[in-house]
Amino acid sequence: MHILFLTNVLVLLCDYYLYQALRTILRKKHPRILFYFGILHWSALLVFILLIWVNHFITFEGSPFLLRRILKRYLFLMYAWKLIFVFLLGLEDLKRAALWCWGKRKTTPRTDMPLPSPQTQMTRSEFLAKSAIVLSAVPVSTLGFGVLRGASDYQLHTIRLHLPKLPKAFHGMRIGQFTDVHAGSFFSKASVSGGVELLLKQKADMVFFTGDFVNYETKELKPYFDIFQKVKAPLGVFSVMGNHDYGGYGRWKTTQAYEKNLLDMYQIHQALGYDLLRNENRILRLDGEELAILGVENWGIRKRHPRLGDVRKAYQGTEASPVKLLLSHDPSHWDAQVRSLCPEIDVTFSGHTHGMQCGLEWGDFQWSPIQYIYPQWAGLYQHKNQKIYVNRGFGVADIFPGRIGMPPEITVFELLKY
């Protein structure tokens, strides 16, 4: 409650600061425009704050996800540029305040400089306000593109995995991977279908889904059930749970409601035809040779994420398989446990980071702020004989409904013996 109240206060201060800057620009030459803008501005702000409070007091179970998504997109599209605008103006105001405090502000105008005519004169405050608007346009337009277009611009990544111990029967096998759907963040079924169709066109022999179907509760996936049910492969579709899939980030009236939501998630994997691996494994056999698929429940180094994964339990029974492939949602699991506890696991397939949905990729160069939290955050990594691939994700997190320089990903792996 205190955080919500503080958020409202900050929103009001931000909008008041913005309004004063625009008032500086419009009050002399366009007072009527300023009048109507003021009515529209403060009315929209009042409605927005009211919706925030209504949204807060709706229990999460059965809550309208459309309202939540609209509020979040409004917040980013409207307040991104406002915050940039306030930041730019604030820097100048801080400078002027510092000069005033130190007695360095010049109060006497220079007499050796001609004054502009009244028709062309622009005050310092008007100039700063207009400059802030212009300078904030570039990052805001980038954010807008990231929300409206970047979230559905699926990119295909093809990775060749060289595994010396790979049985010949599996040489050339193709594995498709998608992860981090976060169905509750989508508006359009068309964009979801586009990503799934791209995956299906690759004609993979089997498919891995590495967690986070939803943001908060299982029913987010229901509008897209028919789309994800199309994901099929000759050797099967294997899946694991992500940290969001357990329902721990929602608000539940009762423990029974929470438990039912979790049971619904298990059942929806089954209904989709996905083989959900919960600290267990499957042995694939072709022409008398075998390959092991292991899957664990979520495990991550950050304590607020569920730690239910048991890689040693999943490993049991795979000792004789020459190649072992692990599905583990959180890539931090690899450094923390997988490499030390099960060094025989050849490749780990993860997601979770989304590449922070923001970054730069140019050839072999990669950068994102998420790399300062997760050493393995996007692409293929190797330590000795073990590899991990971190998929950049299919959807977007609820906190930011877009992508900038880090498009959603469909991955296809080709297993090679040589």
C-alpha positions as CSV (number, residue, x, y, z in Angstrom):
1,M,0.0,0.0,0.0
2,H,2.8,2.4,0.9
3,I,4.6,1.7,-2.4
4,L,1.4,2.3,-4.4
5,F,0.8,5.6,-2.6
6,L,4.4,6.7,-3.2
7,T,4.0,5.7,-6.9
8,N,0.9,8.0,-7.1
9,V,2.8,10.9,-5.5
10,L,5.7,10.5,-8.0
11,V,3.3,10.3,-10.9
12,L,1.6,13.5,-9.8
13,L,4.9,15.3,-9.3
14,C,6.1,14.2,-12.7
15,D,3.0,15.4,-14.4
16,Y,3.0,18.7,-12.6
17,Y,6.6,19.3,-13.6
18,L,5.7,18.5,-17.2
19,Y,2.7,20.7,-17.2
20,Q,4.6,23.7,-15.9
21,A,7.2,23.2,-18.7
22,L,4.5,23.1,-21.4
23,R,2.8,26.0,-19.7
24,T,6.0,28.0,-20.2
25,I,5.9,27.3,-23.9
26,L,2.1,27.8,-24.6
27,R,0.8,30.4,-22.2
28,K,1.8,33.5,-24.2
29,K,1.0,32.6,-27.8
30,H,-1.4,29.7,-27.4
31,P,-3.4,30.2,-24.1
32,R,-6.5,28.4,-25.5
33,I,-4.5,25.4,-26.5
34,L,-3.0,25.4,-23.0
35,F,-6.5,25.5,-21.4
36,Y,-7.8,22.5,-23.3
37,F,-4.6,20.7,-22.9
38,G,-4.8,21.2,-19.1
39,I,-8.3,19.8,-19.0
40,L,-7.3,16.7,-21.1
41,H,-4.0,16.2,-19.2
42,W,-5.4,16.3,-15.7
43,S,-8.5,14.3,-16.6
44,A,-6.4,11.5,-18.2
45,L,-4.2,11.5,-15.1
46,L,-7.1,11.2,-12.7
47,V,-8.6,8.3,-14.7
48,F,-5.2,6.6,-14.8
49,I,-4.7,6.9,-11.0
50,L,-8.2,5.6,-10.4
51,L,-7.6,2.6,-12.6
52,I,-4.3,1.9,-10.7
53,W,-6.2,1.8,-7.4
54,V,-9.1,-0.3,-8.8
55,N,-6.5,-2.7,-10.3
56,H,-4.7,-3.0,-7.0
57,F,-7.8,-4.0,-5.0
58,I,-9.0,-6.6,-7.5
59,T,-7.8,-10.0,-6.3
60,F,-5.6,-11.7,-8.8
61,E,-7.7,-14.7,-9.1
62,G,-10.2,-14.0,-11.9
63,S,-8.8,-10.5,-12.5
64,P,-9.0,-8.8,-15.9
65,F,-5.7,-9.3,-17.6
66,L,-6.6,-6.9,-20.4
67,L,-6.9,-4.1,-17.9
68,R,-3.5,-4.9,-16.5
69,R,-1.8,-5.0,-19.9
70,I,-3.4,-1.7,-20.9
71,L,-2.2,-0.1,-17.7
72,K,1.4,-1.3,-18.1
73,R,1.6,-0.3,-21.8
74,Y,0.1,3.1,-20.9
75,L,2.7,3.5,-18.2
76,F,5.6,2.7,-20.5
77,L,4.4,4.6,-23.5
78,M,3.3,7.7,-21.7
79,Y,5.7,7.9,-18.7
80,A,8.9,6.9,-20.5
81,W,9.0,10.2,-22.4
82,K,7.8,12.1,-19.4
83,L,10.5,10.8,-17.2
84,I,13.2,11.6,-19.8
85,F,11.7,15.0,-20.2
86,V,11.7,15.6,-16.4
87,F,15.3,14.3,-16.2
88,L,16.6,16.7,-18.8
89,L,14.8,19.7,-17.3
90,G,15.8,18.6,-13.8
91,L,19.5,18.6,-14.7
92,E,19.3,22.3,-15.7
93,D,17.2,23.2,-12.7
94,L,19.7,21.5,-10.4
95,K,22.5,23.4,-12.1
96,R,20.7,26.7,-11.6
97,A,19.9,25.9,-8.0
98,A,23.6,25.0,-7.3
99,L,24.7,28.3,-8.9
100,W,22.2,30.2,-6.8
101,C,23.3,28.5,-3.6
102,W,26.9,29.5,-4.3
103,G,26.0,33.0,-5.2
104,K,27.3,32.6,-8.8
105,R,24.1,33.2,-10.7
106,K,24.5,36.3,-12.9
107,T,21.7,38.8,-12.1
108,T,22.9,41.7,-14.3
109,P,22.4,41.3,-18.0
110,R,25.3,42.1,-20.3
111,T,25.1,45.6,-21.9
112,D,27.4,44.8,-24.8
113,M,25.0,42.3,-26.4
114,P,22.1,43.4,-28.5
115,L,18.7,42.2,-27.3
116,P,16.5,40.4,-29.7
117,S,13.3,42.0,-30.9
118,P,10.1,41.1,-28.9
119,Q,8.9,39.2,-32.0
120,T,11.8,36.8,-32.0
121,Q,12.8,36.7,-28.3
122,M,12.7,33.3,-26.6
123,T,13.2,33.1,-22.9
124,R,15.7,30.7,-21.3
125,S,12.9,28.6,-19.8
126,E,11.1,28.4,-23.1
127,F,14.3,27.3,-24.8
128,L,15.0,24.6,-22.2
129,A,11.4,23.3,-22.3
130,K,11.5,22.9,-26.1
131,S,14.9,21.4,-26.1
132,A,13.9,18.8,-23.6
133,I,10.9,17.8,-25.7
134,V,13.1,17.4,-28.8
135,L,15.8,15.5,-27.0
136,S,13.3,13.1,-25.4
137,A,11.8,12.2,-28.8
138,V,14.5,9.8,-29.8
139,P,14.5,7.5,-26.8
140,V,10.7,7.6,-26.6
141,S,10.3,6.7,-30.3
142,T,12.7,3.8,-29.7
143,L,10.6,2.6,-26.7
144,G,7.5,2.9,-28.7
145,F,8.9,0.8,-31.5
146,G,10.0,-1.7,-29.0
147,V,6.6,-2.1,-27.5
148,L,4.6,-2.0,-30.8
149,R,6.9,-3.9,-33.1
150,G,9.9,-5.4,-31.3
151,A,7.9,-7.9,-29.2
152,S,6.8,-9.8,-32.3
153,D,9.8,-9.6,-34.6
154,Y,10.9,-13.2,-34.2
155,Q,14.4,-14.2,-35.2
156,L,15.6,-17.7,-36.0
157,H,19.0,-18.8,-34.6
158,T,20.6,-22.0,-36.0
159,I,23.2,-23.6,-33.8
160,R,25.4,-26.5,-34.6
161,L,26.3,-28.6,-31.6
162,H,29.4,-30.8,-32.0
163,L,29.2,-33.8,-29.6
164,P,32.0,-36.3,-30.0
165,K,30.1,-39.0,-28.0
166,L,26.9,-38.6,-30.0
167,P,25.7,-42.0,-31.4
168,K,25.6,-42.1,-35.2
169,A,21.8,-42.7,-35.1
170,F,21.4,-39.2,-33.8
171,H,23.9,-37.5,-36.1
172,G,22.1,-34.6,-37.9
173,M,19.1,-34.6,-35.6
174,R,17.4,-31.2,-35.3
175,I,16.0,-29.8,-32.0
176,G,13.8,-26.8,-31.8
177,Q,13.6,-24.6,-28.7
178,F,11.3,-21.9,-27.5
179,T,10.9,-20.5,-24.1
180,D,9.5,-17.7,-21.9
181,V,6.1,-17.3,-23.6
182,H,4.6,-15.1,-20.9
183,A,1.2,-15.5,-22.5
184,G,-0.5,-12.8,-20.3
185,S,1.7,-10.1,-21.9
186,F,0.3,-10.7,-25.4
187,F,-2.4,-8.7,-27.1
188,S,-2.5,-10.4,-30.5
189,K,-3.0,-14.0,-31.4
190,A,-1.5,-13.2,-34.8
191,S,1.9,-12.4,-33.4
192,V,1.9,-15.6,-31.3
193,S,0.9,-17.6,-34.4
194,G,3.8,-16.0,-36.3
195,G,6.4,-17.3,-33.8
196,V,4.9,-20.8,-33.7
197,E,4.7,-21.0,-37.5
198,L,8.4,-20.1,-37.7
199,L,9.2,-22.9,-35.3
200,L,7.1,-25.4,-37.2
201,K,8.7,-24.5,-40.5
202,Q,12.0,-25.8,-39.2
203,K,10.7,-29.4,-39.1
204,A,12.6,-30.3,-36.0
205,D,12.8,-33.9,-34.9
206,M,12.0,-32.9,-31.4
207,V,11.2,-29.7,-29.5
208,F,12.2,-28.3,-26.1
209,F,10.1,-25.8,-24.2
210,T,12.2,-24.4,-21.3
211,G,9.6,-22.7,-19.1
212,D,7.5,-19.7,-18.2
213,F,4.3,-20.2,-20.2
214,V,2.6,-17.4,-18.1
215,N,3.2,-14.4,-15.9
216,Y,0.9,-15.1,-13.0
217,E,-1.7,-17.8,-13.5
218,T,-2.3,-20.7,-15.8
219,K,-5.5,-19.3,-17.4
220,E,-3.4,-16.7,-19.2
221,L,-2.5,-19.5,-21.7
222,K,-6.1,-20.5,-22.5
223,P,-6.6,-18.0,-25.3
224,Y,-3.5,-19.3,-27.0
225,F,-4.0,-23.0,-26.3
226,D,-4.9,-24.0,-29.9
227,I,-1.8,-22.2,-31.2
228,F,0.7,-24.0,-28.9
229,Q,-1.1,-27.3,-29.4
230,K,0.2,-27.2,-33.0
231,V,3.7,-27.6,-31.7
232,K,4.5,-31.3,-32.6
233,A,7.6,-33.2,-33.4
234,P,8.3,-36.9,-34.5
235,L,10.3,-37.7,-31.3
236,G,8.2,-35.5,-29.0
237,V,7.9,-32.1,-27.3
238,F,9.6,-32.0,-23.9
239,S,9.0,-29.2,-21.4
240,V,10.0,-27.9,-18.0
241,M,8.5,-25.4,-15.6
242,G,9.8,-21.8,-15.2
243,N,9.7,-19.6,-12.1
244,H,6.5,-17.9,-13.2
245,D,4.6,-21.1,-13.9
246,Y,4.2,-22.0,-10.3
247,G,1.8,-19.0,-9.6
248,G,4.0,-17.6,-6.9
249,Y,3.8,-14.0,-8.2
250,G,0.0,-13.8,-8.0
251,R,-2.4,-13.0,-5.2
252,W,-4.5,-15.9,-4.2
253,K,-7.6,-15.9,-1.9
254,T,-6.8,-19.4,-0.6
255,T,-4.1,-22.0,-0.6
256,Q,-6.5,-24.2,-2.4
257,A,-6.8,-21.7,-5.3
258,Y,-3.0,-21.6,-5.5
259,E,-2.7,-25.4,-5.6
260,K,-5.5,-25.7,-8.2
261,N,-3.7,-23.2,-10.4
262,L,-0.5,-25.3,-10.2
263,L,-2.4,-28.5,-11.0
264,D,-4.0,-26.7,-14.0
265,M,-0.5,-25.9,-15.3
266,Y,0.5,-29.6,-15.1
267,Q,-2.7,-30.6,-16.9
268,I,-2.3,-28.0,-19.6
269,H,1.2,-29.4,-20.5
270,Q,-0.4,-32.8,-20.8
271,A,-3.4,-31.5,-22.9
272,L,-0.9,-29.7,-25.2
273,G,0.9,-33.0,-25.7
274,Y,4.1,-31.8,-24.1
275,D,6.1,-34.3,-21.9
276,L,6.6,-32.3,-18.8
277,L,9.8,-33.3,-17.0
278,R,9.8,-32.7,-13.3
279,N,13.3,-33.8,-12.1
280,E,13.1,-36.8,-14.3
281,N,14.4,-38.1,-17.7
282,R,13.5,-39.9,-20.9
283,I,15.7,-42.2,-22.9
284,L,15.3,-42.0,-26.7
285,R,16.4,-45.1,-28.6
286,L,17.1,-45.2,-32.4
287,D,18.7,-48.2,-34.2
288,G,19.8,-49.7,-30.9
289,E,21.5,-46.5,-29.7
290,E,20.3,-44.1,-27.1
291,L,20.3,-40.4,-26.0
292,A,19.0,-39.0,-22.7
293,I,16.7,-36.1,-22.2
294,L,16.7,-34.7,-18.6
295,G,14.4,-32.0,-17.2
296,V,14.4,-30.3,-13.9
297,E,12.0,-28.0,-12.1
298,N,13.0,-24.4,-11.6
299,W,16.2,-23.7,-9.7
300,G,18.0,-20.3,-9.6
301,I,20.5,-18.5,-7.5
302,R,18.1,-15.6,-6.7
303,K,16.2,-16.6,-3.6
304,R,12.9,-15.1,-4.7
305,H,12.7,-17.7,-7.4
306,P,11.6,-21.3,-6.7
307,R,14.3,-23.8,-5.9
308,L,12.6,-27.1,-6.7
309,G,15.1,-28.5,-9.3
310,D,17.0,-31.6,-8.4
311,V,19.5,-32.4,-11.1
312,R,20.9,-35.5,-9.4
313,K,17.4,-37.0,-9.3
314,A,16.9,-36.2,-13.0
315,Y,20.3,-37.8,-13.7
316,Q,19.5,-41.1,-12.1
317,G,19.1,-43.8,-14.8
318,T,20.9,-42.0,-17.5
319,E,24.4,-43.1,-16.6
320,A,24.7,-45.5,-19.6
321,S,23.6,-42.9,-22.2
322,P,26.6,-41.5,-24.0
323,V,25.0,-38.0,-24.5
324,K,22.8,-36.2,-22.0
325,L,20.7,-33.1,-22.7
326,L,19.3,-31.1,-19.9
327,L,16.3,-28.7,-19.8
328,S,16.7,-26.2,-17.0
329,H,14.8,-22.9,-17.1
330,D,17.3,-20.6,-15.2
331,P,20.9,-20.5,-16.6
332,S,22.3,-19.7,-13.2
333,H,21.6,-23.3,-12.3
334,W,24.4,-24.4,-14.7
335,D,27.2,-22.6,-12.8
336,A,25.7,-23.2,-9.4
337,Q,25.0,-27.0,-9.6
338,V,24.9,-28.7,-13.0
339,R,28.6,-28.4,-13.9
340,S,29.8,-29.6,-10.5
341,L,27.1,-32.2,-9.6
342,C,26.7,-33.7,-13.1
343,P,29.7,-33.0,-15.2
344,E,28.6,-35.8,-17.6
345,I,25.7,-33.6,-18.9
346,D,26.7,-32.4,-22.3
347,V,24.4,-29.5,-23.1
348,T,22.0,-27.5,-20.9
349,F,19.1,-25.6,-22.6
350,S,17.8,-22.6,-20.7
351,G,15.9,-19.3,-21.1
352,H,14.7,-16.9,-18.3
353,T,16.9,-13.9,-19.0
354,H,15.1,-12.6,-22.1
355,G,18.4,-10.9,-22.9
356,M,16.7,-8.3,-20.6
357,Q,14.7,-7.5,-23.8
358,C,17.2,-4.7,-24.3
359,G,20.7,-4.7,-25.7
360,L,23.0,-4.7,-28.7
361,E,24.1,-7.5,-31.0
362,W,26.4,-6.8,-33.9
363,G,28.1,-9.9,-35.3
364,D,30.0,-11.5,-32.5
365,F,29.5,-8.5,-30.2
366,Q,26.8,-8.7,-27.6
367,W,25.9,-6.4,-24.7
368,S,23.0,-6.1,-22.4
369,P,22.7,-4.9,-18.8
370,I,21.6,-8.4,-17.8
371,Q,25.1,-9.7,-18.3
372,Y,26.1,-8.1,-15.0
373,I,23.6,-10.4,-13.3
374,Y,23.8,-13.5,-15.4
375,P,27.2,-14.6,-16.8
376,Q,25.3,-16.8,-19.3
377,W,22.5,-14.6,-20.7
378,A,22.1,-15.1,-24.5
379,G,23.6,-17.7,-26.9
380,L,26.0,-20.6,-26.5
381,Y,28.6,-20.9,-23.8
382,Q,31.1,-23.6,-23.0
383,H,33.2,-24.7,-20.0
384,K,35.5,-27.7,-20.7
385,N,33.3,-30.3,-22.3
386,Q,30.0,-28.9,-21.1
387,K,27.8,-26.4,-23.0
388,I,24.8,-24.2,-22.2
389,Y,22.5,-22.4,-24.6
390,V,20.4,-19.5,-23.3
391,N,17.4,-18.6,-25.5
392,R,16.4,-15.0,-25.6
393,G,12.7,-15.9,-25.2
394,F,9.5,-16.0,-27.2
395,G,7.4,-13.4,-25.4
396,V,8.0,-10.4,-23.1
397,A,7.9,-10.0,-19.3
398,D,4.9,-8.2,-17.8
399,I,7.1,-5.4,-16.4
400,F,8.1,-4.2,-19.9
401,P,5.9,-5.2,-22.8
402,G,8.5,-4.7,-25.6
403,R,12.0,-5.4,-26.9
404,I,14.7,-3.1,-28.0
405,G,17.7,-4.6,-29.9
406,M,16.9,-8.0,-28.4
407,P,14.2,-9.6,-30.6
408,P,12.3,-12.7,-29.6
409,E,14.0,-16.0,-30.6
410,I,13.2,-19.4,-32.1
411,T,16.3,-21.7,-32.0
412,V,17.1,-24.8,-34.0
413,F,20.0,-27.0,-33.0
414,E,21.7,-29.6,-35.2
415,L,23.4,-32.4,-33.4
416,L,26.7,-33.4,-35.0
417,K,29.1,-36.2,-34.1
418,Y,32.1,-34.6,-35.8
